[in-house]
Amino acid sequence: MAKYGDLALKSVKYIKEFNLNVEEAWIKAAFEVFPNSDSSRMKGCPKNTFFGLCEDGLVLDVPMGNYTKSKKNKEYGLKALELLNQQPELAEDQMRLWKVVAGDEKAYNYQMDVVVSLFKQNRLVK
């Protein structure tokens, strides 16, 4: 599992165990996963993919809400989840999953790491 996937899983844990809101949990987890990198902690694409999945109530133990304004990253996460539910083997190749989700529209920026990690740990609504 890569670091943004770990960050997403830690965020879910903090939401559940410490009753933090989505943003507070992400920030707390980001400081643990990336203690020496402001730019990694601030990276918007994985964060907004996670927030988008949470927003629609697709992350177990996380309440629905208004968490992101990023339509594209949310869309990438939703499409990836749909594809993973249909073809779970895509979880083994994040770049292939990304190409199916986004084509050549945008460079990969760890969005699939978030979705795949949550999917593999059974933290997403199927």
Summary of the structure (lengths in Angstrom):
residues: 126
radius of gyration: 13.2
end to end distance: 20.4
largest distance: 39.5
contacts: 399
relative contact order: 0.19
helix: 67%
strand: 2%
